[in-house]
């Protein structure tokens, strides 16, 4: 769409009063002469001249006899064009007499015309200058303006006359015709015929069926006629058919109006190709890896029924909706892996091409995080802010620890551990608070919760008041019981936590998540997973050489699903004795 096509015809012979027709194939915008509309068509010539048909002389209606004619008649036996001519019968001899003339119902403006052409025939020879073309602002050819016919008229021969109008005033013409300038006895009682009156420069006409018809007032051998078919007045040009292919614009010509239109040897053709498509928006723009196949909607322009969508360079089954939208079936195998993939549309030959690409993103699915423990699990009220260590699995760099449902600044350590900055403001009241971890979509979600206890100050070592809680177990397991031990021991030593039932003969070893004593002498160790009962807990330190401290023991009832904190523990240094 939007094109203007220019056809150039070069005359192989003189074409006085000739004609060129161009038949526009079906499916193209209809040619027309209205400026400012698509399909606007003009015809011009350098040296030659396109004509308007002023009078075909195929009817005697509105033709009048002048005072130089005995009568006028419509001759169906002597004519040049069509099926008749207008005849002045029994020419009367005399100077300055009107012959046959045409009376207009309203004035016309010939100012844009520079030339008038017509055919004339006489039953006798007429010398050059004896006749003129006359036109007048009166409807009876009164007070005419005359343009001499300085061409001799051969007996009973049609002669083409092409007259320049010069500076004659012609803005309001009511009548025109032939005028006898000089009375010549030789032409007394002659019959004068006039046919096919043209004026130019003119415009092409459109007789229907998509035909462009350009009459020619004059066109010499090798001169050209140019037909412009397309845009006008700022409007976009013609629209081509929806189907691709080669379209012939059948062109016919005749050298004069007496001839028959015949097709030229090779009519011009226009090849309609596919446009280059453009992609502006795709929907959706992303999905998660491993998802099922889906229908992708592609919006843009210049799509055709033969357009194909390409996913990462591979064609996909495409359905045409309109020139601005198509859809494509994206396969599950296309989105099995994470990555960014180009989406483009291609139109086939003729013409055609491939659009620029839009990016489709296949996203990874974030796993759901899980918490197995937190450290520490409790702290006394009004403590300073601290770093909470959260242990578990499926942590990612964008995971966030939440304290009692509020996000806290989180540091990613690895997929099994993150740390969160617990604020002093979180520790101003006693109670139990859930610790969770969230990971963003796609996938992701919120973990199970672990309970963090803010307890009352104990005034030293020993066991603080116990708060009864019922935290959610991992993957449906029973509620977790835990005991946190905090205190001081020799830096660099390790602390082991022991427990036994009061009725048991001895302590059993128990794993702790962190038993290394820090450089400042502080330590934190936790025990998990045991049923509700009375317990004896014991802590013992061992140095790097395996020397052990004495046992520090505690007796405590542990309620199922509770979290205890025992703080202010002091483990004495390790010693060894020798015999020396």
Backbone torsions as a table, in degrees:
resi	resn	phi	psi	omega
1	UNK	NA	156.8	174.2
2	UNK	89.7	7.6	-177.7
3	UNK	-92.8	154.0	168.6
4	UNK	-119.3	130.7	-177.0
5	UNK	-110.8	137.0	-178.8
6	UNK	-116.2	121.8	178.7
7	UNK	-107.3	131.0	180.0
8	UNK	-117.3	124.5	177.9
9	UNK	-112.3	128.3	177.9
10	UNK	-109.0	125.8	-177.4
11	UNK	-71.7	135.3	175.0
12	UNK	-94.6	-5.6	178.4
13	UNK	-158.4	168.3	177.3
14	UNK	-63.3	136.5	-175.2
15	UNK	-127.1	65.4	174.4
16	UNK	-73.8	125.7	-177.2
17	UNK	59.9	23.8	179.9
18	UNK	-77.4	-164.7	-173.1
19	UNK	-159.1	144.8	172.3
20	UNK	-128.2	133.3	173.2
21	UNK	-124.3	141.2	176.1
22	UNK	-125.9	120.1	179.6
23	UNK	-92.6	116.2	179.5
24	UNK	-80.7	126.6	-177.4
25	UNK	-63.5	160.3	178.4
26	UNK	-62.3	143.5	178.5
27	UNK	100.5	-16.5	177.9
28	UNK	-90.8	159.2	175.6
29	UNK	-58.9	134.4	-178.8
30	UNK	-65.0	132.2	176.6
31	UNK	-68.2	147.8	180.0
32	UNK	-158.4	166.2	-176.6
33	UNK	-105.5	13.8	-178.8
34	UNK	-89.6	113.0	-179.9
35	UNK	-64.5	141.2	179.7
36	UNK	92.9	7.4	178.8
37	UNK	-127.3	153.1	176.7
38	UNK	-63.9	143.1	-176.9
39	UNK	88.7	3.2	-179.9
40	UNK	-59.7	129.0	-172.9
41	UNK	-126.6	134.3	176.7
42	UNK	-128.6	159.2	176.2
43	UNK	-136.7	127.1	-179.1
44	UNK	-136.7	164.0	178.5
45	UNK	-148.6	140.3	173.5
46	UNK	-93.5	114.9	-176.6
47	UNK	94.0	-45.0	176.3
48	UNK	-88.2	-171.3	-177.6
49	UNK	-152.1	130.2	173.2
50	UNK	-82.6	145.0	-172.4
51	UNK	-118.5	153.7	162.7
52	UNK	-100.2	141.9	176.4
53	UNK	-82.8	115.6	-179.0
54	UNK	-86.0	-40.0	-177.4
55	UNK	-158.4	125.5	179.7
56	UNK	-82.5	-13.8	-177.5
57	UNK	56.8	29.4	177.8
58	UNK	-95.2	2.7	177.6
59	UNK	-145.2	148.9	179.1
60	UNK	-90.9	-2.5	178.8
61	UNK	-55.9	131.7	179.2
62	UNK	72.2	-1.7	173.8
63	UNK	-83.3	139.5	-179.0
64	UNK	-123.4	154.0	173.4
65	UNK	-93.7	136.3	175.9
66	UNK	-86.5	-177.2	-178.8
67	UNK	-75.2	-1.2	175.9
68	UNK	-98.9	1.0	-179.7
69	UNK	-113.8	140.1	172.0
70	UNK	-70.4	-39.7	177.6
71	UNK	-164.6	169.5	172.6
72	UNK	-122.5	155.6	-178.6
73	UNK	-151.3	160.1	173.5
74	UNK	-94.6	115.8	-177.5
75	UNK	-95.4	120.6	176.9
76	UNK	-100.1	6.4	179.6
77	UNK	-111.0	-30.0	177.8
78	UNK	-116.9	106.4	179.1
79	UNK	-155.9	161.9	-179.6
80	UNK	-105.1	-43.7	-173.4
81	UNK	-129.9	152.1	178.7
82	UNK	68.3	-132.0	-177.4
83	UNK	-129.6	11.2	-177.9
84	UNK	-167.0	169.3	171.1
85	UNK	-140.1	166.4	179.0
86	UNK	-100.0	124.5	-171.0
87	UNK	-111.1	132.5	167.7
88	UNK	-94.1	115.6	-173.5
89	UNK	-96.1	136.4	175.8
90	UNK	57.6	69.1	178.4
91	UNK	-58.0	127.0	178.0
92	UNK	-91.5	136.2	-176.4
93	UNK	-71.8	140.4	175.1
94	UNK	160.1	161.0	179.3
95	UNK	-88.7	147.4	173.6
96	UNK	51.1	60.6	177.5
97	UNK	-122.4	140.3	177.3
98	UNK	-79.9	141.6	175.4
99	UNK	-102.8	-138.5	178.3
100	UNK	-73.1	138.9	178.6
101	UNK	-144.7	161.0	-176.2
102	UNK	-108.3	128.7	-178.8
103	UNK	-102.5	124.2	-178.8
104	UNK	-88.0	147.5	177.6
105	UNK	-77.1	-23.7	175.5
106	UNK	-150.3	155.7	-174.5
107	UNK	-65.8	145.4	174.4
108	UNK	-121.6	157.7	-177.8
109	UNK	-108.5	117.3	178.7
110	UNK	-102.0	13.2	-173.5
111	UNK	-57.6	-36.9	-177.9
112	UNK	-73.2	-14.5	-179.5
113	UNK	-87.0	138.6	176.5
114	UNK	-109.9	-18.7	-176.3
115	UNK	-139.8	149.9	171.5
116	UNK	-127.1	134.1	177.0
117	UNK	-123.8	147.4	177.5
118	UNK	-162.1	167.4	177.2
119	UNK	-106.2	140.4	179.9
120	UNK	-135.5	145.7	179.4
121	UNK	-141.0	142.5	-180.0
122	UNK	-134.6	145.8	178.4
123	UNK	-75.0	-12.5	176.4
124	UNK	-133.5	167.0	178.2
125	UNK	-71.7	135.7	177.6
126	UNK	-123.0	127.7	-178.1
127	UNK	-71.3	156.5	174.5
128	UNK	-58.9	132.6	176.6
129	UNK	90.9	-8.8	-179.2
130	UNK	-75.1	-25.7	-178.7
131	UNK	-118.8	158.6	177.1
132	UNK	-139.7	158.1	165.0
133	UNK	-85.5	131.2	-178.6
134	UNK	-121.8	144.0	172.2
135	UNK	-146.4	150.8	-169.6
136	UNK	-147.4	156.2	173.4
137	UNK	-83.2	-4.4	175.7
138	UNK	-98.2	152.7	-175.7
139	UNK	-82.7	-0.8	178.7
140	UNK	-117.4	23.8	-179.3
141	UNK	61.9	27.3	178.4
142	UNK	-75.4	146.6	-177.2
143	UNK	44.0	64.7	-174.4
144	UNK	-79.2	157.4	164.0
145	UNK	-95.2	134.6	-172.3
146	UNK	-115.4	138.5	171.7
147	UNK	-123.1	111.7	-173.1
148	UNK	-64.0	143.5	173.3
149	UNK	-94.7	95.3	-175.9
150	UNK	-90.7	47.0	177.4
151	UNK	-135.5	133.0	177.6
152	UNK	-72.7	141.5	-179.5
153	UNK	-102.5	111.6	-179.8
154	UNK	-72.5	145.0	-176.0
155	UNK	-57.0	128.8	173.6
156	UNK	52.8	36.3	179.0
157	UNK	-129.9	130.7	176.3
158	UNK	-71.4	125.5	-179.1
159	UNK	-119.8	132.4	179.4
160	UNK	-89.2	128.3	-179.2
161	UNK	-113.6	128.0	176.6
162	UNK	-124.3	110.3	-174.2
163	UNK	-113.3	133.8	170.0
164	UNK	-80.8	137.2	-175.2
165	UNK	-86.2	-13.2	175.3
166	UNK	57.7	-137.5	-174.8
167	UNK	-96.8	10.7	-178.8
168	UNK	-59.8	141.6	178.9
169	UNK	-77.2	128.2	-174.4
170	UNK	-148.1	36.4	-177.9
171	UNK	-85.9	-15.6	-176.9
172	UNK	-146.7	77.8	-174.2
173	UNK	-96.7	131.2	177.8
174	UNK	-112.4	-16.4	178.5
175	UNK	-154.5	152.0	176.9
176	UNK	-153.0	156.1	179.2
177	UNK	171.3	-156.9	-178.9
178	UNK	-99.4	151.2	-176.4
179	UNK	-138.4	131.9	175.7
180	UNK	-88.1	115.5	-177.3
181	UNK	-83.6	-47.4	-176.4
182	UNK	-121.3	125.2	175.8
183	UNK	-71.9	123.1	-177.2
184	UNK	-122.8	117.2	-179.1
185	UNK	-56.0	-25.1	-177.2
186	UNK	-68.1	-22.2	-177.7
187	UNK	-108.5	13.0	177.9
188	UNK	-60.5	133.6	-179.4
189	UNK	65.8	23.4	175.2
190	UNK	-78.6	158.4	173.9
191	UNK	-105.3	127.6	-178.2
192	UNK	-115.4	130.8	-178.7
193	UNK	-115.9	140.0	174.5
194	UNK	-128.1	141.9	-175.9
195	UNK	-150.1	148.6	170.1
196	UNK	49.0	77.4	-178.6
197	UNK	-88.4	125.9	-178.4
198	UNK	-118.3	155.0	172.9
199	UNK	-140.5	146.7	-177.9
200	UNK	-150.4	168.4	3.3
201	UNK	-73.9	142.6	-178.1
202	UNK	-122.1	-160.8	-175.1
203	UNK	-130.6	159.6	176.1
204	UNK	-70.9	160.4	175.5
205	UNK	-118.6	170.1	-173.4
206	UNK	-134.2	88.5	-173.4
207	UNK	-71.5	-3.9	179.4
208	UNK	117.2	164.4	178.7
209	UNK	68.0	22.9	178.8
210	UNK	75.3	19.9	-177.1
211	UNK	-92.3	135.5	171.0
212	UNK	-101.5	121.6	-176.2
213	UNK	-117.9	115.1	179.6
214	UNK	-114.8	109.3	173.0
215	UNK	-80.4	148.5	-174.7
216	UNK	-117.6	122.6	173.9
217	UNK	-77.7	-39.2	175.0
218	UNK	-157.2	140.8	174.9
219	UNK	-160.0	110.0	-177.3
220	UNK	-80.7	163.5	176.1
221	UNK	-53.2	130.6	-179.9
222	UNK	78.6	-8.7	174.0
223	UNK	-74.4	159.5	-173.3
224	UNK	-118.5	150.7	172.7
225	UNK	-115.8	129.5	-177.2
226	UNK	-114.4	123.6	178.4
227	UNK	-111.6	123.2	177.9
228	UNK	-107.0	120.1	-176.3
229	UNK	-121.2	110.6	179.9
230	UNK	163.6	-102.9	-169.2
231	UNK	-96.0	158.0	175.0
232	UNK	-164.2	139.2	176.0
233	UNK	63.6	29.6	178.0
234	UNK	85.8	-1.9	179.9
235	UNK	-84.3	144.2	179.1
236	UNK	-63.0	156.5	-173.5
237	UNK	-73.4	-165.1	-172.3
238	UNK	-68.7	158.6	174.9
239	UNK	-104.1	131.1	179.8
240	UNK	-79.9	164.0	176.7
241	UNK	-61.9	159.3	-179.5
242	UNK	-72.9	-22.7	-178.2
243	UNK	-93.2	137.1	175.6
244	UNK	-73.6	160.5	178.5
245	UNK	147.3	-178.5	179.5
246	UNK	-102.0	123.5	-176.4
247	UNK	-114.0	124.4	179.8
248	UNK	-92.3	130.1	175.1
249	UNK	-98.1	90.4	-172.5
250	UNK	-61.5	121.4	-176.0
251	UNK	-114.6	133.1	177.7
252	UNK	-124.6	156.9	-179.6
253	UNK	-147.3	159.5	168.6
254	UNK	-147.5	144.9	-173.6
255	UNK	-77.7	-26.4	176.1
256	UNK	-145.2	169.1	-176.9
257	UNK	-68.6	-13.6	178.5
258	UNK	-82.9	-14.5	-176.7
259	UNK	-83.0	179.7	178.9
260	UNK	-109.0	135.1	177.7
261	UNK	-65.1	127.2	177.7
262	UNK	-130.6	148.2	-178.0
263	UNK	-67.7	139.5	174.9
264	UNK	-70.6	165.7	-172.3
265	UNK	-61.2	-36.9	-177.0
266	UNK	-143.3	105.3	178.8
267	UNK	-73.2	148.8	178.5
268	UNK	-67.6	150.8	178.9
269	UNK	-126.0	153.3	174.1
270	UNK	-127.3	126.7	177.2
271	UNK	-90.7	120.7	177.5
272	UNK	-92.6	115.3	178.7
273	UNK	-109.1	169.5	175.8
274	UNK	-72.7	144.1	176.3
275	UNK	-75.4	166.6	172.4
276	UNK	-80.6	122.5	-177.0
277	UNK	-74.8	160.3	175.5
278	UNK	-133.3	135.6	179.0
279	UNK	-110.8	125.8	-179.4
280	UNK	-110.1	-38.8	-175.8
281	UNK	-142.7	138.8	170.6
282	UNK	-120.4	150.9	-179.3
283	UNK	-146.2	124.0	-2.0
284	UNK	-75.5	172.6	178.3
285	UNK	-100.7	-7.8	-179.2
286	UNK	-159.4	163.8	172.9
287	UNK	-156.1	173.4	-179.0
288	UNK	-92.9	143.7	178.1
289	UNK	-57.2	138.4	179.6
290	UNK	86.6	2.9	178.4
291	UNK	-72.0	169.2	176.7
292	UNK	-76.7	161.1	174.9
293	UNK	-61.5	159.1	-175.6
294	UNK	-154.0	172.3	177.9
295	UNK	-96.7	122.8	179.3
296	UNK	-97.2	129.4	176.4
297	UNK	-97.0	129.4	-178.5
298	UNK	-118.8	122.1	178.0
299	UNK	-109.7	146.7	-179.2
300	UNK	173.9	-134.1	-179.3
301	UNK	-152.6	163.3	176.3
302	UNK	64.3	29.9	174.5
303	UNK	-82.3	146.8	176.9
304	UNK	-128.8	173.9	179.7
305	UNK	-66.4	-14.3	178.5
306	UNK	-104.3	10.3	177.4
307	UNK	-68.5	147.8	179.4
308	UNK	-131.1	133.3	175.4
309	UNK	-87.4	136.8	177.4
310	UNK	-115.8	128.0	175.3
311	UNK	-106.6	113.0	-179.6
312	UNK	53.9	38.1	177.0
313	UNK	86.9	-1.2	-179.3
314	UNK	-110.9	129.5	-178.3
315	UNK	-67.1	144.4	178.7
316	UNK	-128.7	150.4	-179.4
317	UNK	-54.5	122.8	-170.6
318	UNK	-120.5	138.6	176.9
319	UNK	-117.1	131.6	-178.8
320	UNK	-87.3	126.4	175.4
321	UNK	-104.8	-48.8	179.0
322	UNK	-162.8	178.6	179.6
323	UNK	-67.2	-10.6	-179.6
324	UNK	-115.8	0.5	-179.4
325	UNK	-152.8	134.3	172.1
326	UNK	-137.8	164.3	177.3
327	UNK	-128.3	156.6	-179.0
328	UNK	-140.4	146.2	178.1
329	UNK	-89.0	112.4	177.9
330	UNK	-92.4	132.3	-174.4
331	UNK	-85.9	156.1	175.6
332	UNK	-60.8	-34.6	179.5
333	UNK	-67.0	-23.5	178.3
334	UNK	-68.6	-28.2	-171.9
335	UNK	-118.1	27.4	179.7
336	UNK	-76.6	-24.8	-175.4
337	UNK	-119.8	151.5	178.2
338	UNK	-70.4	141.5	177.0
339	UNK	159.9	179.6	176.4
340	UNK	-114.1	132.3	-171.5
341	UNK	-131.7	136.6	-179.1
342	UNK	-76.8	140.1	172.8
343	UNK	-114.1	120.5	-179.7
344	UNK	-135.2	161.8	177.6
345	UNK	-123.1	137.8	-179.9
346	UNK	-123.0	136.8	171.6
347	UNK	-108.3	139.1	-174.9
348	UNK	-79.7	173.3	171.6
349	UNK	-67.0	157.5	-3.8
350	UNK	-71.8	154.4	-175.7
351	UNK	71.7	-127.9	176.0
352	UNK	68.9	-157.7	-177.1
353	UNK	138.0	-175.0	-176.4
354	UNK	-119.7	138.6	-179.1
355	UNK	-74.5	167.8	165.3
356	UNK	-69.5	159.1	-171.1
357	UNK	-99.0	148.7	166.6
358	UNK	-104.4	153.9	-175.1
359	UNK	-98.4	129.7	173.1
360	UNK	-108.8	132.0	-174.5
361	UNK	-110.4	128.4	172.9
362	UNK	-101.3	115.8	-172.0
363	UNK	-94.5	150.4	173.5
364	UNK	-75.5	155.2	179.0
365	UNK	-99.1	115.3	179.3
366	UNK	-69.6	134.7	178.7
367	UNK	-73.0	158.6	175.8
368	UNK	-77.7	128.2	-178.1
369	UNK	-74.7	155.8	178.4
370	UNK	-136.1	136.7	176.2
371	UNK	-105.1	133.2	174.2
372	UNK	-107.3	-30.1	178.6
373	UNK	-162.5	161.1	172.9
374	UNK	-129.6	153.3	-179.5
375	UNK	-147.0	123.6	-4.5
376	UNK	-73.6	166.0	178.2
377	UNK	-97.2	-7.0	178.9
378	UNK	-157.3	166.9	179.0
379	UNK	-161.2	157.7	179.3
380	UNK	-79.2	153.6	-177.5
381	UNK	-61.9	148.2	178.7
382	UNK	65.4	22.6	173.3
383	UNK	-73.6	167.9	175.2
384	UNK	-76.5	160.0	175.1
385	UNK	-61.2	156.0	-175.7
386	UNK	-154.1	172.5	177.6
387	UNK	-94.5	119.0	178.4
388	UNK	-92.5	126.6	176.8
389	UNK	-93.1	128.1	179.7
390	UNK	-116.9	121.6	-179.5
391	UNK	-106.9	147.8	-179.7
392	UNK	169.8	-137.5	-178.1
393	UNK	-151.8	162.9	176.6
394	UNK	64.9	25.4	173.8
395	UNK	-77.3	144.5	176.5
396	UNK	-126.7	171.1	-174.2
397	UNK	-62.7	-22.7	179.7
398	UNK	-99.9	10.5	176.2
399	UNK	-68.5	149.4	-178.5
400	UNK	-131.4	131.3	175.3
401	UNK	-82.9	138.0	176.5
402	UNK	-116.9	130.9	175.1
403	UNK	-104.9	113.5	-179.7
404	UNK	54.5	37.1	176.2
405	UNK	88.5	-1.4	-179.6
406	UNK	-111.3	135.8	-179.2
407	UNK	-63.7	142.2	173.7
408	UNK	-126.2	148.6	179.2
409	UNK	-54.6	125.0	-170.2
410	UNK	-120.7	136.6	175.9
411	UNK	-111.3	124.0	179.7
412	UNK	-81.7	122.5	176.5
413	UNK	-95.8	-57.6	174.4
414	UNK	-161.6	-176.0	-174.9
415	UNK	-66.6	-10.8	-179.4
416	UNK	-111.7	0.6	-176.9
417	UNK	-155.0	136.3	172.0
418	UNK	-134.9	161.4	175.7
419	UNK	-126.5	144.9	-178.9
420	UNK	-127.3	144.3	177.6
421	UNK	-85.6	103.9	177.0
422	UNK	-84.5	131.0	-174.2
423	UNK	-86.5	153.4	175.1
424	UNK	-60.1	-32.0	178.3
425	UNK	-65.5	-20.0	177.2
426	UNK	-75.3	-15.1	-167.7
427	UNK	-114.6	24.2	-176.2
428	UNK	-89.1	-6.9	180.0
429	UNK	-139.8	144.2	177.7
430	UNK	-73.0	156.6	178.6
431	UNK	148.2	-178.0	177.3
432	UNK	-114.0	140.1	-173.7
433	UNK	-135.0	132.7	-179.6
434	UNK	-74.6	138.8	173.1
435	UNK	-109.4	122.8	178.1
436	UNK	-131.2	165.4	175.7
437	UNK	-127.5	132.1	176.1
438	UNK	-114.7	145.1	172.6
439	UNK	-124.0	141.8	-174.0
440	UNK	-73.8	165.9	174.4
441	UNK	-74.4	162.0	2.8
442	UNK	-73.3	151.0	-174.6
443	UNK	75.6	-127.4	176.6
444	UNK	61.2	-143.0	-179.7
445	UNK	120.5	-162.4	-176.9
446	UNK	-116.6	141.7	-176.4
447	UNK	-78.7	178.2	164.8
448	UNK	-66.1	168.1	-178.2
449	UNK	-108.1	146.8	169.1
450	UNK	-115.0	147.5	-175.3
451	UNK	-95.7	128.5	173.2
452	UNK	-107.4	132.6	-174.7
453	UNK	-109.3	129.5	169.7
454	UNK	-105.8	111.5	-171.9
455	UNK	-108.2	164.6	177.2
456	UNK	-70.3	151.1	178.7
457	UNK	-62.9	136.8	-174.8
458	UNK	-98.3	-9.1	179.9
459	UNK	73.0	17.6	178.0
460	UNK	143.9	-162.3	-178.5
461	UNK	-68.3	175.1	-179.5
462	UNK	113.0	-169.0	-174.4
463	UNK	-105.2	122.7	177.8
464	UNK	-72.1	169.4	176.7
465	UNK	-56.4	144.6	-177.1
466	UNK	-94.3	130.3	174.0
467	UNK	-100.4	131.1	179.8
468	UNK	-86.9	121.6	-179.7
469	UNK	-129.7	163.6	177.0
470	UNK	-132.3	72.0	179.8
471	UNK	-67.2	156.7	178.9
472	UNK	-75.5	131.6	177.8
473	UNK	-73.9	162.6	-179.6
474	UNK	-75.9	123.7	176.7
475	UNK	52.2	42.2	175.4
476	UNK	83.2	4.1	179.7
477	UNK	-70.2	165.5	178.5
478	UNK	-60.9	160.6	179.7
479	UNK	-57.7	149.1	-175.8
480	UNK	-91.3	135.1	168.6
481	UNK	-106.0	140.9	-178.4
482	UNK	-145.6	153.3	175.4
483	UNK	-132.9	129.6	178.4
484	UNK	-106.9	130.6	176.2
485	UNK	-112.8	129.5	176.9
486	UNK	-135.1	142.0	177.9
487	UNK	177.1	-148.7	-177.6
488	UNK	-132.4	147.2	175.3
489	UNK	-153.2	-179.3	-176.3
490	UNK	-68.2	130.2	179.9
491	UNK	-55.4	135.9	177.8
492	UNK	89.7	-13.2	176.6
493	UNK	-80.8	173.0	177.2
494	UNK	-120.9	148.2	-176.5
495	UNK	-111.7	132.5	174.1
496	UNK	-111.5	139.2	177.5
497	UNK	-103.8	134.0	-179.0
498	UNK	-124.0	155.0	177.7
499	UNK	-150.4	155.4	172.0
500	UNK	-160.6	155.9	171.1
501	UNK	-72.7	150.1	-179.2
502	UNK	-56.0	-27.9	-178.5
503	UNK	-88.3	-5.2	-177.9
504	UNK	-77.7	150.0	-178.6
505	UNK	-73.2	-22.6	-177.4
506	UNK	-159.3	174.5	179.1
507	UNK	-78.8	149.2	171.9
508	UNK	-110.8	144.6	178.9
509	UNK	-67.1	147.6	178.9
510	UNK	-136.4	134.6	179.8
511	UNK	-71.2	144.0	174.0
512	UNK	-125.2	148.8	-177.0
513	UNK	-75.9	-34.4	-179.6
514	UNK	-143.9	113.0	-177.5
515	UNK	-122.7	4.5	-179.3
516	UNK	-76.4	132.1	178.4
517	UNK	-81.8	130.8	-176.9
518	UNK	-70.3	168.2	-178.3
519	UNK	-64.0	-24.2	177.9
520	UNK	-90.4	6.3	176.5
521	UNK	89.7	-2.3	-179.6
522	UNK	-87.3	154.0	176.2
523	UNK	-146.2	160.5	176.8
524	UNK	-145.8	127.5	-179.1
525	UNK	-140.1	144.5	-177.1
526	UNK	-130.0	147.4	172.9
527	UNK	-117.4	144.8	-177.1
528	UNK	-134.8	164.9	166.9
529	UNK	61.2	78.2	170.3
530	UNK	-152.9	153.8	-175.4
531	UNK	-77.2	167.5	179.5
532	UNK	-65.5	127.1	-178.8
533	UNK	-177.9	172.9	168.1
534	UNK	-82.7	138.3	-178.1
535	UNK	-133.6	151.1	165.1
536	UNK	-105.7	121.9	177.7
537	UNK	-107.3	143.1	178.2
538	UNK	-140.4	142.8	177.1
539	UNK	-122.2	141.7	-179.5
540	UNK	-144.5	137.7	179.2
541	UNK	-102.5	149.1	175.7
542	UNK	-133.1	134.8	180.0
543	UNK	-86.0	-175.6	-174.7
544	UNK	-67.6	-20.5	178.9
545	UNK	-95.6	6.5	177.1
546	UNK	88.3	0.1	177.7
547	UNK	-71.0	137.9	-174.3
548	UNK	-112.7	149.0	175.6
549	UNK	-82.6	175.7	172.1
550	UNK	-73.7	160.2	-178.2
551	UNK	-80.5	134.4	171.5
552	UNK	-106.4	117.7	-170.4
553	UNK	-113.3	152.1	178.1
554	UNK	-139.2	145.9	174.2
555	UNK	-111.8	130.6	-175.4
556	UNK	-155.0	136.1	170.5
557	UNK	-84.5	131.3	-179.7
558	UNK	-113.3	118.6	177.9
559	UNK	-84.2	144.2	179.8
560	UNK	-58.0	129.3	178.6
561	UNK	79.1	11.7	-179.1
562	UNK	-96.2	166.5	176.3
563	UNK	-129.5	121.1	-178.1
564	UNK	-109.7	154.4	174.7
565	UNK	-134.9	124.4	177.6
566	UNK	-116.7	118.2	-172.1
567	UNK	-125.1	173.6	178.3
568	UNK	70.5	25.0	-179.0
569	UNK	-78.8	134.9	174.8
570	UNK	-120.9	120.1	178.6
571	UNK	-102.9	122.1	-177.2
572	UNK	-66.1	161.3	-179.1
573	UNK	-67.2	159.5	176.2
574	UNK	-81.7	145.4	176.3
575	UNK	-137.5	160.2	172.1
576	UNK	-137.8	152.3	-178.4
577	UNK	-118.3	142.8	175.6
578	UNK	-117.2	169.5	-178.9
579	UNK	-79.6	-14.5	-176.4
580	UNK	-78.2	NA	NA
